[in-house]
Amino acid sequence: MSIRKNVQDIVIPSEERHIRMYPMDFEEFLWAKDELPLLDLIKERFEKRKPLGQALHRRAITLFREYLIVGGMPQAVSEYLRTKDFEATDTIKRDILTLYRADIAKHAPGYEKKVEGILDELPSQLSKHEKKFSLSSLGRGTRFRDYESASLWLEDSMLVNMCYNSTEPNLGLKLNRDSASFKMYMGDTGLLISHAFDENSLVSEEIYRKLLFDKLDVNEGMILENTIAQMLTATGRKLYFYSSTSRTDKNRRMEIDFLIAKSKITSQHNVSPIEVKSGKRYTLSSIRKYIKQYGRYLDTPMVIHMDDLREEEGILYIPAYMTMCL
């Protein structure tokens, strides 16, 4: 339904309203797992800005890691709940990816190869430290206008979530959008994992188990950041980031993973910068530079990580599973 040309001859009555359907977010995953008491507690602790506590935090993180791996495609979630088998779930996800490719061939006539080229390049682009999508990876001399239609098709079909650079991170995030500077996330992180580890016909149970227990030597930042993008998108937000590559002033060189505006707008202090950190040890140079540079625009600076909630020096550190509460 999201691809306009498929419904161009269908008259939608004025009484009907379009609703965008996303993959299940973590809240819906907890519904499916029948974890309503834990879900209520997570929401309560977020509102009160209090940590969940060691035992419950471990439980919530384990469930969140399951969500990272399985993703939010309802058929994949259903298979996982039924079988508790990661390989069986991976088969479902690969069936979905195969259907996506068939849809690309059918509904993107004239630029299907470009659409597939972008989709195949996604895992390697997201695994880079600098996650802005580099069109040069698609071919020498590639220009944005050559692939603009393909990227817009992917966004319209909801196979990807686009995140645009807002060059001036104030209230008008969209007004300052640089359409040629973007990050591209897979619409569903479970599908991203099956897509990224596709050397074999299936991602093995062993790899999934290592991902579940944080024992796999991969760029987990890629997986976590994609999930945060997915969860923010499910709240109805458009995604923006901030990147400044000043050659003359090192204090202005920074990259902020996400920017979100608060729901009730005031005359100033409306935008929250968000940094996503997957490891135990990390630096916060970019967000500290941002706070100093854009204090007049600043709402609550946040770090999304895998530890419990805390507040330090004006920064709110929230566990990744609380992203659904933003």
Contacts in CASP RR format, 6 or more apart in sequence:
PFRMAT RR
TARGET T0000
AUTHOR 0000-0000-0000
METHOD contacts of the structure
MODEL  1
MSIRKNVQDIVIPSEERHIRMYPMDFEEFLWAKDELPLLDLIKERFEKRK
PLGQALHRRAITLFREYLIVGGMPQAVSEYLRTKDFEATDTIKRDILTLY
RADIAKHAPGYEKKVEGILDELPSQLSKHEKKFSLSSLGRGTRFRDYESA
SLWLEDSMLVNMCYNSTEPNLGLKLNRDSASFKMYMGDTGLLISHAFDEN
SLVSEEIYRKLLFDKLDVNEGMILENTIAQMLTATGRKLYFYSSTSRTDK
NRRMEIDFLIAKSKITSQHNVSPIEVKSGKRYTLSSIRKYIKQYGRYLDT
PMVIHMDDLREEEGILYIPAYMTMCL
1 7 0 8 1.000
1 18 0 8 1.000
2 20 0 8 1.000
2 156 0 8 1.000
2 157 0 8 1.000
2 158 0 8 1.000
3 107 0 8 1.000
3 153 0 8 1.000
3 156 0 8 1.000
3 157 0 8 1.000
4 156 0 8 1.000
5 107 0 8 1.000
6 107 0 8 1.000
12 18 0 8 1.000
20 158 0 8 1.000
20 236 0 8 1.000
22 158 0 8 1.000
22 230 0 8 1.000
22 233 0 8 1.000
22 234 0 8 1.000
23 71 0 8 1.000
23 72 0 8 1.000
23 73 0 8 1.000
23 74 0 8 1.000
23 187 0 8 1.000
23 188 0 8 1.000
23 230 0 8 1.000
23 234 0 8 1.000
24 32 0 8 1.000
24 71 0 8 1.000
24 72 0 8 1.000
24 73 0 8 1.000
24 74 0 8 1.000
24 77 0 8 1.000
25 72 0 8 1.000
25 230 0 8 1.000
25 231 0 8 1.000
25 234 0 8 1.000
25 235 0 8 1.000
25 324 0 8 1.000
26 64 0 8 1.000
26 67 0 8 1.000
26 231 0 8 1.000
26 321 0 8 1.000
26 323 0 8 1.000
26 324 0 8 1.000
27 39 0 8 1.000
27 324 0 8 1.000
28 72 0 8 1.000
29 63 0 8 1.000
29 66 0 8 1.000
29 67 0 8 1.000
29 70 0 8 1.000
29 71 0 8 1.000
29 72 0 8 1.000
29 77 0 8 1.000
30 36 0 8 1.000
30 38 0 8 1.000
30 39 0 8 1.000
30 63 0 8 1.000
31 39 0 8 1.000
32 77 0 8 1.000
32 78 0 8 1.000
32 81 0 8 1.000
33 63 0 8 1.000
33 66 0 8 1.000
33 81 0 8 1.000
35 63 0 8 1.000
38 56 0 8 1.000
38 59 0 8 1.000
38 60 0 8 1.000
38 63 0 8 1.000
41 52 0 8 1.000
41 56 0 8 1.000
42 52 0 8 1.000
42 60 0 8 1.000
42 321 0 8 1.000
42 322 0 8 1.000
42 325 0 8 1.000
43 325 0 8 1.000
45 51 0 8 1.000
45 52 0 8 1.000
45 309 0 8 1.000
45 322 0 8 1.000
46 309 0 8 1.000
46 318 0 8 1.000
46 322 0 8 1.000
46 325 0 8 1.000
47 325 0 8 1.000
49 309 0 8 1.000
49 311 0 8 1.000
49 316 0 8 1.000
50 309 0 8 1.000
51 57 0 8 1.000
51 308 0 8 1.000
51 309 0 8 1.000
51 310 0 8 1.000
52 60 0 8 1.000
52 308 0 8 1.000
52 309 0 8 1.000
52 319 0 8 1.000
53 308 0 8 1.000
54 308 0 8 1.000
57 307 0 8 1.000
57 308 0 8 1.000
57 319 0 8 1.000
60 319 0 8 1.000
60 321 0 8 1.000
61 306 0 8 1.000
61 319 0 8 1.000
61 320 0 8 1.000
61 321 0 8 1.000
62 212 0 8 1.000
63 321 0 8 1.000
64 319 0 8 1.000
64 320 0 8 1.000
64 321 0 8 1.000
65 211 0 8 1.000
65 212 0 8 1.000
65 213 0 8 1.000
65 214 0 8 1.000
66 80 0 8 1.000
66 212 0 8 1.000
67 227 0 8 1.000
68 189 0 8 1.000
68 190 0 8 1.000
68 193 0 8 1.000
68 211 0 8 1.000
68 223 0 8 1.000
68 224 0 8 1.000
68 227 0 8 1.000
69 86 0 8 1.000
69 190 0 8 1.000
69 193 0 8 1.000
69 208 0 8 1.000
69 211 0 8 1.000
69 212 0 8 1.000
70 76 0 8 1.000
70 77 0 8 1.000
70 80 0 8 1.000
70 86 0 8 1.000
70 89 0 8 1.000
70 190 0 8 1.000
71 77 0 8 1.000
71 188 0 8 1.000
71 189 0 8 1.000
71 190 0 8 1.000
71 191 0 8 1.000
72 188 0 8 1.000
72 189 0 8 1.000
72 190 0 8 1.000
73 92 0 8 1.000
73 93 0 8 1.000
73 96 0 8 1.000
73 188 0 8 1.000
73 190 0 8 1.000
73 191 0 8 1.000
75 92 0 8 1.000
75 96 0 8 1.000
76 89 0 8 1.000
76 92 0 8 1.000
76 93 0 8 1.000
76 96 0 8 1.000
76 190 0 8 1.000
79 85 0 8 1.000
79 88 0 8 1.000
79 89 0 8 1.000
79 91 0 8 1.000
79 92 0 8 1.000
80 86 0 8 1.000
80 88 0 8 1.000
80 89 0 8 1.000
83 89 0 8 1.000
85 205 0 8 1.000
86 203 0 8 1.000
86 205 0 8 1.000
86 208 0 8 1.000
86 209 0 8 1.000
87 202 0 8 1.000
87 203 0 8 1.000
87 204 0 8 1.000
87 205 0 8 1.000
87 208 0 8 1.000
90 194 0 8 1.000
90 202 0 8 1.000
90 203 0 8 1.000
90 208 0 8 1.000
91 202 0 8 1.000
93 190 0 8 1.000
93 191 0 8 1.000
93 193 0 8 1.000
93 194 0 8 1.000
94 194 0 8 1.000
94 201 0 8 1.000
94 202 0 8 1.000
96 191 0 8 1.000
97 191 0 8 1.000
97 194 0 8 1.000
97 195 0 8 1.000
100 119 0 8 1.000
100 159 0 8 1.000
101 116 0 8 1.000
103 157 0 8 1.000
104 112 0 8 1.000
104 115 0 8 1.000
104 116 0 8 1.000
104 119 0 8 1.000
105 112 0 8 1.000
107 157 0 8 1.000
108 115 0 8 1.000
108 150 0 8 1.000
108 153 0 8 1.000
111 149 0 8 1.000
111 150 0 8 1.000
111 153 0 8 1.000
114 138 0 8 1.000
114 146 0 8 1.000
114 147 0 8 1.000
114 149 0 8 1.000
114 150 0 8 1.000
115 150 0 8 1.000
115 153 0 8 1.000
115 154 0 8 1.000
117 138 0 8 1.000
118 138 0 8 1.000
118 147 0 8 1.000
118 150 0 8 1.000
118 151 0 8 1.000
118 154 0 8 1.000
118 160 0 8 1.000
118 184 0 8 1.000
119 154 0 8 1.000
119 159 0 8 1.000
119 160 0 8 1.000
119 195 0 8 1.000
121 137 0 8 1.000
121 138 0 8 1.000
122 160 0 8 1.000
122 184 0 8 1.000
122 186 0 8 1.000
122 192 0 8 1.000
122 195 0 8 1.000
123 192 0 8 1.000
123 195 0 8 1.000
123 196 0 8 1.000
123 222 0 8 1.000
124 137 0 8 1.000
125 131 0 8 1.000
125 133 0 8 1.000
125 134 0 8 1.000
125 137 0 8 1.000
125 184 0 8 1.000
126 185 0 8 1.000
126 186 0 8 1.000
126 192 0 8 1.000
126 222 0 8 1.000
126 225 0 8 1.000
126 226 0 8 1.000
127 196 0 8 1.000
127 219 0 8 1.000
127 222 0 8 1.000
128 134 0 8 1.000
130 255 0 8 1.000
131 183 0 8 1.000
131 222 0 8 1.000
131 225 0 8 1.000
132 165 0 8 1.000
132 181 0 8 1.000
132 182 0 8 1.000
132 183 0 8 1.000
132 243 0 8 1.000
133 182 0 8 1.000
133 183 0 8 1.000
133 184 0 8 1.000
135 142 0 8 1.000
135 143 0 8 1.000
135 144 0 8 1.000
135 146 0 8 1.000
135 147 0 8 1.000
136 142 0 8 1.000
138 147 0 8 1.000
144 180 0 8 1.000
151 160 0 8 1.000
151 162 0 8 1.000
151 182 0 8 1.000
151 184 0 8 1.000
154 160 0 8 1.000
154 184 0 8 1.000
155 161 0 8 1.000
155 162 0 8 1.000
158 187 0 8 1.000
159 186 0 8 1.000
159 187 0 8 1.000
160 184 0 8 1.000
160 185 0 8 1.000
160 186 0 8 1.000
160 187 0 8 1.000
161 184 0 8 1.000
161 185 0 8 1.000
161 186 0 8 1.000
161 187 0 8 1.000
161 229 0 8 1.000
161 230 0 8 1.000
161 233 0 8 1.000
161 239 0 8 1.000
162 182 0 8 1.000
162 183 0 8 1.000
162 184 0 8 1.000
162 185 0 8 1.000
162 239 0 8 1.000
163 182 0 8 1.000
163 183 0 8 1.000
163 184 0 8 1.000
163 185 0 8 1.000
163 229 0 8 1.000
163 239 0 8 1.000
163 240 0 8 1.000
163 241 0 8 1.000
163 258 0 8 1.000
164 177 0 8 1.000
164 178 0 8 1.000
164 179 0 8 1.000
164 181 0 8 1.000
164 182 0 8 1.000
164 238 0 8 1.000
164 239 0 8 1.000
164 240 0 8 1.000
164 241 0 8 1.000
165 177 0 8 1.000
165 178 0 8 1.000
165 181 0 8 1.000
165 182 0 8 1.000
165 240 0 8 1.000
165 241 0 8 1.000
165 242 0 8 1.000
165 243 0 8 1.000
166 172 0 8 1.000
166 173 0 8 1.000
166 174 0 8 1.000
166 176 0 8 1.000
166 177 0 8 1.000
166 178 0 8 1.000
166 240 0 8 1.000
166 241 0 8 1.000
166 242 0 8 1.000
166 259 0 8 1.000
167 176 0 8 1.000
167 177 0 8 1.000
167 178 0 8 1.000
167 242 0 8 1.000
168 176 0 8 1.000
169 176 0 8 1.000
169 240 0 8 1.000
169 242 0 8 1.000
169 256 0 8 1.000
169 259 0 8 1.000
169 271 0 8 1.000
169 273 0 8 1.000
169 290 0 8 1.000
169 294 0 8 1.000
169 297 0 8 1.000
170 176 0 8 1.000
170 270 0 8 1.000
170 271 0 8 1.000
170 294 0 8 1.000
170 297 0 8 1.000
171 261 0 8 1.000
171 265 0 8 1.000
171 270 0 8 1.000
171 271 0 8 1.000
171 297 0 8 1.000
172 261 0 8 1.000
173 238 0 8 1.000
173 240 0 8 1.000
173 259 0 8 1.000
173 261 0 8 1.000
173 271 0 8 1.000
174 238 0 8 1.000
174 240 0 8 1.000
177 240 0 8 1.000
181 243 0 8 1.000
183 229 0 8 1.000
183 239 0 8 1.000
183 241 0 8 1.000
185 192 0 8 1.000
185 225 0 8 1.000
185 226 0 8 1.000
185 229 0 8 1.000
185 230 0 8 1.000
185 239 0 8 1.000
186 192 0 8 1.000
186 195 0 8 1.000
186 226 0 8 1.000
187 226 0 8 1.000
187 229 0 8 1.000
187 230 0 8 1.000
187 233 0 8 1.000
188 230 0 8 1.000
189 223 0 8 1.000
189 226 0 8 1.000
189 227 0 8 1.000
189 230 0 8 1.000
192 223 0 8 1.000
192 226 0 8 1.000
193 203 0 8 1.000
193 211 0 8 1.000
193 223 0 8 1.000
194 203 0 8 1.000
196 222 0 8 1.000
197 203 0 8 1.000
197 207 0 8 1.000
207 216 0 8 1.000
209 215 0 8 1.000
210 216 0 8 1.000
211 218 0 8 1.000
211 223 0 8 1.000
214 220 0 8 1.000
220 278 0 8 1.000
220 279 0 8 1.000
221 276 0 8 1.000
221 278 0 8 1.000
221 279 0 8 1.000
223 278 0 8 1.000
224 276 0 8 1.000
224 278 0 8 1.000
224 304 0 8 1.000
224 306 0 8 1.000
224 320 0 8 1.000
225 257 0 8 1.000
225 276 0 8 1.000
225 278 0 8 1.000
227 320 0 8 1.000
228 257 0 8 1.000
228 258 0 8 1.000
228 274 0 8 1.000
228 276 0 8 1.000
228 304 0 8 1.000
228 320 0 8 1.000
228 323 0 8 1.000
229 239 0 8 1.000
229 258 0 8 1.000
231 323 0 8 1.000
231 324 0 8 1.000
232 239 0 8 1.000
232 258 0 8 1.000
232 260 0 8 1.000
232 323 0 8 1.000
232 326 0 8 1.000
233 239 0 8 1.000
234 324 0 8 1.000
235 324 0 8 1.000
235 326 0 8 1.000
237 260 0 8 1.000
239 258 0 8 1.000
240 258 0 8 1.000
240 259 0 8 1.000
240 260 0 8 1.000
241 255 0 8 1.000
241 256 0 8 1.000
241 257 0 8 1.000
241 258 0 8 1.000
241 259 0 8 1.000
242 254 0 8 1.000
242 255 0 8 1.000
242 256 0 8 1.000
242 259 0 8 1.000
242 273 0 8 1.000
242 290 0 8 1.000
243 254 0 8 1.000
243 255 0 8 1.000
243 256 0 8 1.000
244 252 0 8 1.000
244 253 0 8 1.000
244 254 0 8 1.000
244 255 0 8 1.000
245 253 0 8 1.000
246 252 0 8 1.000
246 253 0 8 1.000
251 289 0 8 1.000
251 292 0 8 1.000
251 293 0 8 1.000
252 289 0 8 1.000
252 293 0 8 1.000
253 289 0 8 1.000
254 285 0 8 1.000
254 286 0 8 1.000
254 287 0 8 1.000
254 289 0 8 1.000
254 290 0 8 1.000
254 293 0 8 1.000
255 286 0 8 1.000
256 273 0 8 1.000
256 274 0 8 1.000
256 275 0 8 1.000
256 286 0 8 1.000
256 287 0 8 1.000
256 290 0 8 1.000
257 274 0 8 1.000
257 275 0 8 1.000
257 276 0 8 1.000
258 273 0 8 1.000
258 274 0 8 1.000
258 276 0 8 1.000
259 271 0 8 1.000
259 272 0 8 1.000
259 273 0 8 1.000
259 274 0 8 1.000
260 271 0 8 1.000
260 272 0 8 1.000
260 274 0 8 1.000
260 326 0 8 1.000
261 270 0 8 1.000
261 271 0 8 1.000
261 272 0 8 1.000
261 299 0 8 1.000
262 270 0 8 1.000
262 271 0 8 1.000
262 272 0 8 1.000
262 299 0 8 1.000
268 296 0 8 1.000
268 297 0 8 1.000
269 295 0 8 1.000
269 296 0 8 1.000
269 297 0 8 1.000
269 298 0 8 1.000
269 299 0 8 1.000
270 297 0 8 1.000
270 299 0 8 1.000
271 294 0 8 1.000
271 297 0 8 1.000
271 298 0 8 1.000
271 299 0 8 1.000
272 298 0 8 1.000
272 299 0 8 1.000
272 300 0 8 1.000
272 301 0 8 1.000
272 302 0 8 1.000
273 287 0 8 1.000
273 290 0 8 1.000
273 291 0 8 1.000
273 294 0 8 1.000
273 298 0 8 1.000
273 301 0 8 1.000
273 302 0 8 1.000
274 302 0 8 1.000
274 303 0 8 1.000
274 304 0 8 1.000
275 284 0 8 1.000
275 286 0 8 1.000
275 287 0 8 1.000
275 302 0 8 1.000
275 303 0 8 1.000
275 304 0 8 1.000
276 303 0 8 1.000
276 304 0 8 1.000
276 305 0 8 1.000
276 320 0 8 1.000
277 303 0 8 1.000
277 304 0 8 1.000
277 305 0 8 1.000
277 306 0 8 1.000
278 305 0 8 1.000
278 306 0 8 1.000
279 305 0 8 1.000
279 306 0 8 1.000
280 306 0 8 1.000
280 307 0 8 1.000
282 305 0 8 1.000
284 303 0 8 1.000
284 315 0 8 1.000
287 301 0 8 1.000
287 303 0 8 1.000
287 315 0 8 1.000
290 298 0 8 1.000
290 301 0 8 1.000
291 298 0 8 1.000
291 301 0 8 1.000
300 316 0 8 1.000
301 314 0 8 1.000
301 315 0 8 1.000
301 316 0 8 1.000
302 315 0 8 1.000
302 316 0 8 1.000
302 317 0 8 1.000
302 318 0 8 1.000
303 315 0 8 1.000
303 316 0 8 1.000
303 317 0 8 1.000
303 318 0 8 1.000
304 318 0 8 1.000
304 319 0 8 1.000
304 320 0 8 1.000
304 323 0 8 1.000
305 317 0 8 1.000
305 318 0 8 1.000
305 319 0 8 1.000
305 320 0 8 1.000
306 319 0 8 1.000
306 320 0 8 1.000
307 317 0 8 1.000
307 319 0 8 1.000
308 319 0 8 1.000
309 316 0 8 1.000
309 317 0 8 1.000
309 318 0 8 1.000
309 319 0 8 1.000
309 322 0 8 1.000
310 317 0 8 1.000
311 317 0 8 1.000
318 325 0 8 1.000
END
